[in-house]
Amino acid sequence: MQSQIDINEDRLKYLAQLNQALPEVMEHEKAKWDTVYKDGALSSKVKRLMALAVALRAGCTHCVVGQTMRSLEAGATRQEILEAISVNMSMSGTTGIAESLRVLRLLDELGK
């Protein structure tokens, strides 16, 4: 399995390219993300953990890595991330377990 840190760096590189190529579109996307993920009835951290579970279910590599990073940035602990993974595993079965390995590897690579 490729380094998850490398996948994240690649993801960020191409997001920057999208920002340059489609600034107006990406500006609207960023505004949406800022609105959706701000603290409200649910904290930003909880919303990021929810997004991680959805990304795992979708099987979207860049989404999984990105939402894991954003969960950590929002203050999520390894245990909170593992519990979000467990929700996905209960809904997705063995495919949820398989996708979750990517998160564990990223956490290990980051020393979390």
Disulfide bonds with the S-S distance in Angstrom:
Cys60-Cys63 2.29
